Amino acid sequence: MKFSIRRDVSLTSYAHDLSGLEGTPIELALPYKLEDFLAGMAHLDDVAAYVRSAGIIVNSLHAAQGRLSDESFLSWALPTVQFAEMVEANVAVFHPESVPKLSKPSAQSIALRNVKRLQRETPTVVAMETFGNAKRVLTPEEIIEFKLPLVLDTSHLFVERIFQVIEAYSQGIVVLHLSELRGEGKESLPHLPVESYGIEVLQALKARNWDGNVTLEYLPQFHDRLIPDRQALEEIFG
């Protein structure tokens, strides 16, 4: 296993966002909002040059929150994977969006077609992140059904479902977004530091000889734990 930490990066303040990360593997997260990514696309070459010159290790790339089912998908997704190639990220992570129930079959058909087209355009692995909401254009079970590369996020699914995904599709998991969801109902809080079932997830994957990317993804108030937790987990599971 290769262990990384998530780092959100603005396309205009990238030097500040990436400072001090030399030698620490990261998942580089592009701007969350698609409009911010589109506004800053002209800076992608500069960001890639900075990453290379600073010796920053990018194990995976997190795309902006565009819609897989839009006809304009390739207009932003293709530059995303081209940037991934420039920073030598092996995987590009995409979010399946929520869609109305009645329009899901059509939206899913478009999304699958778009993803397949993008996969033909790049050597980078184009992977879908898991979300528990049945309204997603691709649920975890549908990602498995269509045999797409899968990013298992342990704060987006309840524990039982996490292990069901591992049991059914460990060979298709390319990235693990590792954190913990704790609390009940509206009081639950995601993306908390790994302390309990997160370790069990790693153990279950190791038992299956899984050797993908693990990205620690914590809430901002726990960012001081990212680097020491990454080092500790790599010593045990790396």
C-alpha positions as CSV (number, residue, x, y, z in Angstrom):
1,M,0.0,0.0,0.0
2,K,1.0,3.6,-0.7
3,F,-0.1,6.2,1.8
4,S,-0.9,9.8,0.9
5,I,-2.7,12.8,2.5
6,R,-5.3,14.9,0.7
7,R,-4.3,18.4,-0.2
8,D,-6.7,20.9,-1.7
9,V,-5.0,23.1,-4.2
10,S,-6.1,26.5,-5.6
11,L,-5.0,27.1,-9.2
12,T,-3.9,30.6,-8.3
13,S,-2.3,30.1,-4.8
14,Y,-0.8,26.7,-5.5
15,A,2.7,27.5,-4.2
16,H,1.3,28.3,-0.8
17,D,-1.1,25.3,-0.8
18,L,1.8,22.9,-1.6
19,S,4.5,24.4,0.5
20,G,6.3,22.0,2.9
21,L,5.1,18.9,1.2
22,E,8.3,17.8,-0.5
23,G,8.6,14.1,0.1
24,T,5.1,13.7,1.5
25,P,2.9,11.8,-1.0
26,I,-0.5,13.5,-1.7
27,E,-3.8,13.2,-3.4
28,L,-3.9,16.6,-5.1
29,A,-7.5,17.9,-5.0
30,L,-8.4,20.4,-7.7
31,P,-10.9,23.2,-6.9
32,Y,-14.1,21.8,-5.6
33,K,-16.4,23.9,-7.7
34,L,-16.3,23.3,-11.4
35,E,-16.6,27.0,-12.2
36,D,-13.4,27.7,-10.1
37,F,-11.6,24.9,-12.0
38,L,-12.7,26.3,-15.4
39,A,-11.6,29.8,-14.4
40,G,-8.2,28.6,-13.4
41,M,-7.5,26.1,-16.2
42,A,-5.0,28.4,-17.8
43,H,-2.7,27.8,-14.7
44,L,-2.6,24.0,-15.0
45,D,0.7,24.0,-16.8
46,D,2.2,26.3,-14.1
47,V,0.9,24.1,-11.3
48,A,2.3,21.0,-12.9
49,A,5.7,22.7,-13.4
50,Y,5.8,23.7,-9.7
51,V,4.9,20.2,-8.6
52,R,7.7,18.7,-10.6
53,S,10.3,21.3,-9.6
54,A,9.4,21.0,-5.9
55,G,9.7,17.2,-5.9
56,I,6.1,16.7,-4.7
57,I,4.8,13.2,-5.0
58,V,1.3,13.0,-6.4
59,N,-0.2,9.5,-6.1
60,S,-3.7,10.5,-7.2
61,L,-5.7,13.5,-8.4
62,H,-9.2,14.5,-7.3
63,A,-11.2,16.1,-10.0
64,A,-13.6,19.1,-9.6
65,Q,-17.3,18.4,-9.0
66,G,-18.5,18.3,-12.5
67,R,-21.3,16.1,-13.7
68,L,-20.5,12.8,-15.4
69,S,-23.8,12.9,-17.3
70,D,-23.3,16.3,-19.0
71,E,-22.6,16.4,-22.7
72,S,-19.8,18.9,-21.9
73,F,-18.0,16.3,-19.7
74,L,-14.9,16.0,-21.8
75,S,-14.4,19.8,-21.9
76,W,-13.2,19.7,-18.3
77,A,-12.5,16.0,-17.7
78,L,-9.9,15.7,-20.5
79,P,-7.8,18.6,-19.2
80,T,-8.1,17.0,-15.7
81,V,-6.6,13.7,-16.8
82,Q,-4.0,15.5,-18.9
83,F,-2.9,17.4,-15.8
84,A,-2.8,14.1,-13.9
85,E,-0.4,12.8,-16.5
86,M,1.8,15.9,-16.1
87,V,2.1,15.4,-12.4
88,E,2.5,11.6,-12.8
89,A,-0.7,10.8,-10.8
90,N,-1.8,7.2,-11.6
91,V,-5.4,7.7,-10.7
92,A,-8.0,10.5,-11.3
93,V,-10.9,10.4,-8.9
94,F,-14.4,11.6,-10.1
95,H,-17.6,12.0,-8.1
96,P,-20.8,10.5,-9.5
97,E,-23.4,13.2,-9.1
98,S,-27.0,12.9,-7.8
99,V,-29.7,12.8,-10.4
100,P,-33.6,12.6,-10.2
101,K,-34.8,9.1,-10.0
102,L,-36.9,9.2,-13.2
103,S,-34.0,10.5,-15.3
104,K,-31.4,8.2,-13.8
105,P,-31.4,5.5,-16.6
106,S,-30.7,8.2,-19.2
107,A,-28.2,10.1,-17.1
108,Q,-26.4,6.9,-16.3
109,S,-26.2,5.9,-19.9
110,I,-24.6,9.2,-20.8
111,A,-22.2,9.0,-17.8
112,L,-21.0,5.6,-18.8
113,R,-20.4,6.7,-22.3
114,N,-18.5,9.7,-21.2
115,V,-16.3,7.8,-18.8
116,K,-15.5,5.2,-21.4
117,R,-14.6,7.9,-23.9
118,L,-12.3,9.5,-21.3
119,Q,-10.7,6.2,-20.5
120,R,-9.7,5.8,-24.2
121,E,-8.0,9.2,-24.1
122,T,-5.6,8.7,-21.2
123,P,-3.4,6.1,-19.5
124,T,-4.5,7.5,-16.2
125,V,-7.0,5.3,-14.3
126,V,-10.4,7.0,-14.4
127,A,-12.0,6.0,-11.1
128,M,-15.4,6.6,-9.5
129,E,-15.8,7.4,-5.8
130,T,-18.4,5.7,-3.6
131,F,-21.4,7.4,-2.1
132,G,-24.2,5.8,-0.2
133,N,-27.0,7.9,-1.7
134,A,-29.2,5.8,-4.1
135,K,-29.7,8.9,-6.3
136,R,-26.1,9.0,-7.4
137,V,-25.7,8.4,-11.1
138,L,-23.4,5.5,-10.2
139,T,-23.9,3.8,-6.8
140,P,-21.1,1.6,-5.3
141,E,-23.0,-1.5,-6.5
142,E,-23.4,-0.1,-10.0
143,I,-19.7,0.9,-10.2
144,I,-19.0,-2.8,-9.4
145,E,-21.6,-4.0,-11.9
146,F,-20.1,-2.0,-14.7
147,K,-16.6,-3.0,-13.6
148,L,-15.3,0.5,-13.3
149,P,-12.2,1.4,-11.2
150,L,-13.5,2.2,-7.7
151,V,-12.5,4.7,-5.0
152,L,-13.7,3.4,-1.7
153,D,-14.5,6.3,0.7
154,T,-14.9,5.0,4.3
155,S,-16.8,8.1,5.5
156,H,-19.4,7.9,2.7
157,L,-20.7,4.4,3.5
158,F,-21.7,2.7,6.7
159,V,-19.3,0.1,8.0
160,E,-21.2,-3.0,6.9
161,R,-21.4,-1.7,3.3
162,I,-17.7,-0.9,3.3
163,F,-16.9,-4.5,4.0
164,Q,-19.4,-5.7,1.4
165,V,-17.6,-3.6,-1.2
166,I,-14.3,-5.0,-0.2
167,E,-15.6,-8.6,-0.3
168,A,-17.2,-8.2,-3.7
169,Y,-14.6,-6.0,-5.5
170,S,-11.3,-5.7,-3.7
171,Q,-9.5,-6.2,-7.1
172,G,-11.3,-3.2,-8.5
173,I,-10.5,-0.8,-5.7
174,V,-7.7,1.6,-6.9
175,V,-7.8,4.2,-4.1
176,L,-9.0,4.1,-0.5
177,H,-10.1,7.4,1.0
178,L,-9.6,6.6,4.6
179,S,-11.2,8.3,7.6
180,E,-14.0,7.4,9.9
181,L,-17.7,8.3,10.3
182,R,-18.8,8.4,13.9
183,G,-22.0,9.3,15.7
184,E,-25.7,8.6,15.0
185,G,-28.1,10.3,12.6
186,K,-27.8,14.1,12.4
187,E,-25.1,14.0,15.0
188,S,-22.8,11.8,12.9
189,L,-19.6,13.4,11.7
190,P,-17.5,12.2,8.7
191,H,-13.8,12.4,7.9
192,L,-12.5,11.8,11.4
193,P,-9.1,10.4,12.2
194,V,-8.5,6.7,11.8
195,E,-8.8,5.0,15.2
196,S,-11.1,2.0,15.0
197,Y,-12.8,0.5,11.9
198,G,-10.4,2.3,9.6
199,I,-7.7,-0.1,10.9
200,E,-10.0,-3.1,10.2
201,V,-10.5,-1.9,6.6
202,L,-6.8,-1.8,6.1
203,Q,-6.5,-5.3,7.6
204,A,-9.2,-6.6,5.3
205,L,-7.5,-5.2,2.3
206,K,-4.1,-6.5,3.3
207,A,-5.6,-10.0,3.8
208,R,-6.6,-9.8,0.1
209,N,-3.1,-8.7,-1.0
210,W,-4.4,-5.3,-2.0
211,D,-1.7,-2.8,-2.9
212,G,-3.4,0.4,-4.0
213,N,-3.3,4.1,-2.9
214,V,-4.6,5.1,0.5
215,T,-5.4,8.7,1.0
216,L,-6.1,10.1,4.5
217,E,-8.9,12.6,4.3
218,Y,-9.6,14.4,7.5
219,L,-11.7,17.5,8.5
220,P,-9.6,20.7,8.7
221,Q,-9.5,20.7,12.5
222,F,-7.6,17.4,12.3
223,H,-5.1,18.3,9.6
224,D,-2.3,18.3,12.1
225,R,-2.7,14.6,12.4
226,L,-2.5,13.8,8.7
227,I,1.3,13.5,8.3
228,P,2.0,11.6,11.6
229,D,-1.0,9.3,11.0
230,R,0.2,8.7,7.4
231,Q,3.7,7.8,8.6
232,A,2.4,5.5,11.4
233,L,0.0,3.6,9.1
234,E,2.7,3.2,6.4
235,E,5.0,1.7,8.9
236,I,2.3,-0.9,9.7
237,F,0.7,-1.6,6.3
238,G,3.1,-0.1,3.7
